[in-house]
Amino acid sequence: MKEWDTLSFKYGTVALVVSGSQLYRVCFTRSFEEALQEVRRLCPDASRSSHPLIREVFQQLQEYFQGNRRTFDVRLDNTELSCFAQKVHKALLDVPYGSLISYLELARMAGSSGAARAVGRVMSANPFPLIVPCHRVVNADGCLGQYSGGFGKETKARLIDLERGLES
């Protein structure tokens, strides 16, 4: 049984969906209404809950947004990800807080040096934004590229600034 709840931050609204002891999805949107639509689309049978794991991850997110947390301690349900996507996520989790990496560099770290575009597709479908920090991945020329979480590119820039100590 999947359970969910939402919490709004200045960066956007986050809906968390848990399945047992694992985080199943993070929906990072502009509003509660968008988060609710996303949860209903992904998990139509999920029920709203104050599951202990949801409360714990929200606490970790609050600490992150306050600049007091650099990594997350939560088990992810990545069983629906391809083997390639799992490798990319694992490699991305090794990118340090406050650092940026290109899609090409991330492809190399994941063992697929010629797969920068495929890495881009994996990032655009990341089921765990913020937790698996796809906002740290930029174009080879240093431009931000796309971001679907929160308020889009603006949120990506703000998250990068947060991690670099440039935003309070």
PyMOL commands that set and color helices and strands:
alter all, ss='L'
color gray80, all
select helices_A, chain A and resi 32-42+52-65+83-92+103-109+116-124+134-136+153-163
alter helices_A, ss='H'
color red, helices_A
select strands_A, chain A and resi 2-9+12-19+22-29+47-48+101-102+137-138
alter strands_A, ss='S'
color yellow, strands_A
deselect
rebuild
show_as cartoon
